[in-house]
Amino acid sequence: MAAALTVHELIAKHRPTLDQALETIRTRAYWSPHPEHPKAYGENGSLDAAAGKAAFDALPGTRLDLGQPGTDGWVGGEVSPYGIELGVEYPHADLDVLLPAMKAGLRAWRDAGAEIRAAVCLEILKRISDRTHEFAHAVMHTSGQAFMMAFQAGGPHAQDRGLEAVAYAYVEQVRTPETAEWTKPQGKRDPLALTKQFTPVPRGIGLVIGCNTFPTWNGYPGLFASLATGNAVVVKPHPRAVLPLALTVQVARQVLTEAGFDPNLVALTAERPGEGIAKNLATRPEIRIIDYTGSTAFGDWLEANATQAQVYTEKAGVNTVIVESTDDYKGMLSNLAFSLSLYSGQMCTTPQNLLIPRDGIRTDEGPKTFDEVTADLARAVGGLLGDDARANALLGAIVNPDVKARLEAASGLGEVVLASREVANPDFPGAVVRTPVVVKLDGAKPDAEAAYMNECFGPVSFAVAVDSVTDAIELLRRTIREKGAMTVGAYTTDPEVEEAVEEVCLEEAAQLSLNLTGGVYVNQTAAFSDFHGSGGNPAANAALCDGAFVANRFRVVEVRRQA
């Protein structure tokens, strides 16, 4: 059995990291305590590449017993997008037993205070970081991400987002002092005097509804924001991506136990095939917070029906890039090609619509017609993915049959400027790997609008011809307002166009990237510095991460005493 952890040891160990996180969310500078390079692991208790792979290889065909109350059976059935049957079994919960058990530890967790809770959360993140290589394989074989992306996005970048949530949670909780002496003068009479005590009080149990594509990156902010603010958290993974979040719950329960808290403050609810427990869970009175990433339809349902809970949703959006002019044509094409290709476009931040004036654009290589821009972009994507080994490393695998069906149907929506091709993966013959398709559409035609005004999640992009940059800006505004956007991009050398695009994004609350031509891409965000989503347009009602994301997970309750 693991040795007990004293809270003083945890604070001493993790306070410097917390302080640096607090400073970084203030300055918005670059910082990460979690190494991005695989070779950085293997010392101070962390698993190196071989040990992490061995730990993952030992998981298939096993039963992951978390020791949870109310376990009434075992469920599994995950199949990797790379064609491997994982065969891991997880506990199936009787909610009438599990949820009351989760509430039992809330008082001690609440009374521990913000600093101790933050230290426990940072210890959980440290243990997860030590197993980054193992988690990377788990993310890869549930999401379809290529290994390096699974390692970085599913490992250090997800851990950064979890730490960021803890930092924001801490700031909001300590904004109000624990105690205050209040004295009001009364003239000739004795002053009125009270002693006041202020306690952050959690809402109760938070529910994290995991997604298939980024189980840790999208799951950790809500998990750690709720836990750090004193709530218990039940994690409901996507049925095709249980393993990374199950391992996370396992680590959290171990740390809570060693720190002297109830392990049932964090629990897993895996589901049987077709069971659909998310609706049942989401509307139970015990659930007071919900974090969800996924389809607009279910996100809207949660917002309308889970009225007993504070609901945070990240849903679908139509991400747009305006291409008006550039002083680095090759750099623009290279940047866009990478953005369209990364993880087969299976990111909520991947650009979908490229709005290009039909009369062409100005570049450092001279004027380029609409057809030239689209043809050159197609060549840039083709060149990037021409080598199958490099293509596999960038594309990963198609995560589910729905994405494959949308990709195949896209070629019938307009003129195909870049056809998708099948890529063989010699390491995983069962993987479905496809390059992106780019389709030209006329923005003035109503039938084209039906295509580009809806999210087509996956490796599908539309090059939309518009009459002018003014029309492009107005279409951008309408798209954000009606459909939402997680990201917006623009390429322009005209200060007036830049100002107009920026004003639209400020008014419609969309995150904007301008003239990216180097190694930073519109579909990537950095924890502690970049906001993921804004909470101000239909794509998401919250941002990762800001004060609003954490502050409503608790309330400050005051106790006044006569002095």
N, C-alpha and C positions, 0 to 999 in steps of 0.2 A: 504494500500500500504506500502511496506517495506521502512524503513528509508534509506536515501541516505548514501553511504559509501564514506568518503573522502579517496583519495589515500594515504594521510599521515597516516591515521588510519590503512589502510591495510598494509602499509610498516612496521609500528611499530608493528603490530600484527604478521606478518609473516616473518619478516627479520630473527629472530633467527632460525626459522625452515629452511629457505633457507640457512643460513650460516652453519647449521649443515649438511644439505644435501651436500653442496659444500665440506665440510671437509671429509665427509664419502666417496664420490666418489674419493677423493684423497687417502685416507688410505685403502679403500676397506674393512673396518671393518663392524661388524654387527651394525645396527641401524634401527629403524623404529618408526615414530611418530604415527603410526596407530595400535592400539591394536589388537592382534590376538584372544583374548578370548572374547566370547560373553558377559560375565558378566562385562566386562570393560565399557560397554555402559549403559547410563541411567542418566548421569549427564552432566552439562554444555551444555544443549541443545540437547544432543544426545538421540536417541530413544533406549529404552531398548528392550528386546526380545518381550514382549507383545505389546508394542506400534509399533514396527517395523512390527510385524505380522499383527496387525490391519490395519496399513497403506497399506500393500500389499493386504490384504483381501478386502480393499475398492476399489481396482483398476479394477478387472474384471468387464466387462460390461460397463465400462465408456469410455468417449471420452477424450483423452489427448490433449487438445487444447493448443498449444504452442504460439499462437498469431503470427504465421509467415505470411509474405506476400506471395501472390501467391497460397494460399491454394484453390484447386479446387475440393476437395472431401475428403473422409475419407476411410481409408483402415485398415484391421485387419486380423484376422483369425489364430493367434497363438494358437497352442495346445501344452500343456506341455507334455514332454516325460513321465511324470507321469500320463497322461491320463486326465488332467484337461483342459477344453476349457477356455482360458483366456478372449477372447472377448473384448480386449481393442482396441479402434479405434485411429488411428494416422492420422495426416494431410498428404494428398497427395499434392505434390507441382507441380505447373507450373514452370518449370525451367527457362523459359524466363522471369518470374517475380521475382522468388526467387534469382537467382544468381546475377542479377544487384543490387538488394536490399542489398545483402551481401557485395558488394564492396563499398557501400556508407560510411560505417564506418571505412574503412581501414586507411584513412589518420590520423584520431584522434588516432587510435590504434597504428599506426606506431610512431607518434610523442610522445606518452606517454613514450616511452623508455623501456629498458629491465627490470629495477627494478620494475616499476609499473605493467608491464605486468606479471612479475613473481608473484607479490603480489596478483593480481586478480586471477591468475591461482591457487594459493595456497588457496585462499578463496573458490573457486569452489570445490577444493578437500576437504577442511574442511567441507563444507556443505554436500558433498557426504558421507564423513566419519561419520558424525552425523546420517546419515540414513542407515548405513551399514546393520542393520538387515532387513530393507525393501528391499534394493538392493540384499541381499543374497537370499531372496525368489524369487525375479525377475530373478536372475541368475539361481537358482535351477530349476525353472519351464520353462526356455527356453533352458537351456543347458543339463539338465538331471544330473548335478552334484548332489551328495548327499549334504544335507544341510551344514554340517561342511566345506566341501570343497568349496561349493559355498560361504559360509560366508568368508572364509579366502582368497581363490584365487580370488573370484569375488569382495571382499571387500578390506581389508588392503593390500594384495599383489598387487592388481591392482592399488590401490591408491599410493602405494610406487613406482610402475613403472611410473605412471604419474608424481609424484614429481621428480623422477630421471630425466625424460626427461626435466622438467622445469630447473633443476639444470644445466644440460649439455647445454641447450639453453642459459641460462644466461652466463655461462662461455665463450661460443663462441662469444656472442655478445659484451661482455665487454673486450674481448681480445685486441680490437683496441680502443684507447682513443677517447672520443667525439670530442676533439679539440687538435690542436697542433700549436705551433709557430715555423715556419721553417725559418732558416737564413743560407745563404750560403755565406761565405767570398769571396770577389772578389779582393783581393790584395789591391791596392791603391784606387780602386773605392769603392763606397758605396756597402755594402752587399746587396744581394737579400733577400727580406723578404716577406713571405707569411703567412697568417693565414689559417689553414686548418680545415675543419669540416668533421667529419666522421659519417655517419648515417646508421645503419642496416636497410635495405629496404626489406620488405617481397616480396615473389614471387607473392602472390595474394590469391587465394582460394585453400585450401587443401581439399582433399576428403579422408575420412576414410571409407573403405569398411569393415564392420564388419563380424566376423565369428560366427558360430553357437555354438561352443564349449566353447569359452572363450571371450564373447562379451566385457567385461570390461578390462580384463587382456591384451588382444591383442589390444583392441581399444584405451586405454588411452595413451600409449606412442606416437603414431602418432598425436592424438588429441591435447595433451598438448605441444608436440614439435612444432607443427605448430602454435598453438595459442600463445605460449610464444615468438616465433620469429616474431610476428606481422601479421600473416596471419589470414584470416577468415577460418572457417572449416565447411564443410557440411558433415554430418554423414549419410552414407547409410548402415543401419543395415542389417544383414541377415534376410530374411523374417520370419524365425522361432525363431529369437532372437532379436526382436525389443525393447521390454520393458526396459531392463537395459540401453541401449543407449539412448532411448527416455527420460527416467528419468534424465540421465546425461545431455542431451541437455537442458531439462527444468531447471535444477539447474544452468547451465552455463548462460543461458539467464537471469535468475533472478539476478545473481551476476553482470553481465555486466551492466544491467539496473541500479542497485543500485549504481554502481561505476561510473555512468555517461557516459558509452559507449553504442554504438549501440548493442542491443541484437542480431541483425541479423548477427553479427560476428560468431555466432554458430547456425546452423540450422539442421533440420532432413529431410531426403527424404525417407520416407517409400514407398513401391511399391505395386501395385496391383498384384494378383496372376498371375504368368507367364509373368509379364511385362518386367523383365530383364533390369532395367534402368541403371545398373552399366556400361555397355558398352557405352551407350549414354552419361552418366555423365563423364566418364573417358576421353572421347575424345573431350569434349567441350573446346573451347579456354580459358574459364574463369578458368578452373581447372589447377593449376600449380604444385600441389604436390598430390601424391596418396600414401596412406598407405593401404596395402592389406595383409590379411592372408587367405589362403585357398588352393584350388587345384593348382597343377602345371600347368595344362592346361590354366586356366584363368590368373594365374600369368604370364605365358609366353606371353599370348595374350596382357596383359597390357604393358609389357616391350617392345613388338614389335609395338604396335599401339598407345599407349598414349604418343606420342613423344613430345608433347608440355609440358609435366609434368615431374617432378622429381619423379620417381617411386620407392617405397620401398616395397619389397615383402618378405613374409614368405610363402614358399610353402611346398611341400611334401619332405620327405627324408626317408632314410632307416637307422634307428638307430641300431648300432651294439655293442655287448659286446663280448670281447674275454675272454674265461675262460681257463687259462693255469695252474694255481696252486693257492692255497690259504692257509693261516695259520689260517683261521677261517671258516671252511666249513659250520657250522651251520649258522654263521652270514651272509655268502655270500648267502646261499639259502634263508634265511629270507629276506634279502635286495632285492634280485631279485624277490621273490614272491610278495612283496609289490609293487615293481616297475611295474610288469606286471599287477597287479590287480587294481591299483588306477584309479578311474574314468573309469573303463572298458577299459583301454588302449587307451582312446580317447583323448590322448595328443600328441602333435607334438614331444614330448621328450621321449615318452615311448619306451623302447627297443623292437626291433622286432627280430633281428637275434642274436642268441647266438652261437658263433663259438667255438666248442669244439673239440680238437684232438680226432680222432677216437680211439686212443690207450689209452685214458683216461688222468687223471690229478693227480697231487700230492696235498695232503691235510694234515692237522694236524691229520686227522683220518686214514692216510694211503692212498695208491693209490685207485683211483676210476675210474672205467671204464666209457666209454661214456654212456652206458645204465644205469649204477648206478647213474650218475650225473643227467640224465634226469628224471629218476624215482624218485630220491630224490627231485628234483625241483617240480615235479608234486605233491608229498606228501606235500611239503611245501606250495604250493598254495592251495591245498585242505584243509590243516589244518587251514590256515589263513581264508579261506572262508567257513569253515564247518558249522559255526553257521550262520543262515540266517540273524539275526539282524546285526551281524558284517559285513556280506557280503553286505547287503544293504547300510550300512554306508560307505563302501569303494568303491563299484562298482557304485553307482548311477544308472542311467537308460541309456539304449541305446538311443543315441540322434536322430537317424533317420533310416529308413528302409534299407538304403544302408549299414550301419555298420552291421546290423543284417544279411543281405544277404552275406556279406563277411565272417562273422563268420561261418555261416552255410556251406559255400562252402569250407572253409579251411580244414575241415576234409577229404576232397577228394584229398588233395594235397600230402599226405604222411601218415606215420604211426602215429596215434594219441597216444601220451603218456599221455595227460591229456585232457579228453573230457569236453566240456562246458556243464553246467547244468543250468536249469532254476531256478531262485530264486523268490519266491513269496514275494511281498511287501504288508504287511497287511494294511498299511496306504494309499497306492495308488495301488489298484488292477489293474489299467490300465497300470502300468509301465511295460516295457520290461526290465528285469534284467537277465543278463547272466554272468556266470563265464568265465574266459579265456580258450582258447584252446591252447595247445602246441603240435606242430607237429614235428616229427623227419624227417629230410631230409639228403640225402647224397650229400655233396657239390660237389662231383666229377661228378654227373649225370646232363646232360644238362636240362632234364625236371624239376629237382629240382631247378636249377638256375632261371628258369622262374618264380618260386614262390618267392624265397627269395631275388631276385634282384629288386623287385618292392614293393612299400609301400602297406601294407595291413592294412589300418587304422582301429583300433578297438582292441578288446581283442584277438588278434591273434599273436602268437610268434612261431618262427621256431628254433629248436635246430639243428644246421647244423654240421654234422660230417666232419671234415677236416683232411687231411693227417698229418699235423704238425702245430706247432705254426707259423712257417715261412709262410706256406700257409695261415693261418688265417690272418696274418699281411698283406700279399699281397692282400687277398680278401677284407680286411678292406679298404686298399688304393683304390682299384678299385671301391668299393661301394661308398665311399665318393666322389671320382672324378666323377663318372658317374651319381650317383643318389642323392648325397648330404646326409648330416646327421646333425641334430640339436644337437645330443648328441652321445658320444662314451664312452663306459666303458671297463675296463679291470681288470681282476683278475690275479695277478702273484706275485710270491715271487722271481722271477729271475730278477736281476737288468738289465741284457742285454735285456730281453724281454720287460721290462718296458721302457727302453730307445728307443727300436725300435718302440714300439707303440706310444710313445710320439713324436718321429720324424715324423712318418706318419701324426699324427694329426697337427703338426706344419706345415708340408709341404702342407697338403691339407686343412688347416684352419678349423679344427673341434674341438669343445670343449670336453675335456677329463676328465673323473672321474676315479680315480684309487682306487681299493680295498675298495670300500664302503661296510661296514658290520654293521654300526650302524643306527642311525636315520636320516641320510642324504641320499637321493636317487638320482639316475642319472637323473630322470625326474623332479627334482625340482631345481629352481634357485632363488637366493636371490637378490632383487633389491639393488642397490648401490654397490654391490660386484661382483656378477656373471654376465657374459655376456650371453645373450640368443641368440643363433645363432652367427655366426661370420661375415657373409657377404662375406665369401671367398669360399663357395662351393655352389652347385646348390640348396641346401635346402632353402637358404635365401640370398638376396643381401644386407642385412643390419643386424646390431646387435642391440639388445636392452640391454643396451643403451650405445652409445659412442659418441665422438665428430662428427664422420662422419654421424651419424643419424640425427643430428640437423643442422650442419654447412651449408648444401646446401639448407636449407629452406629460406635463406635470402642472400642478397648481401650487402656489404658495399659500399655506394656511397659517393664520396668525393666532397666537394665544396671548391675551393681555392679562396682566396681573397687577393688582394694586401694589404700588411700591411700598 
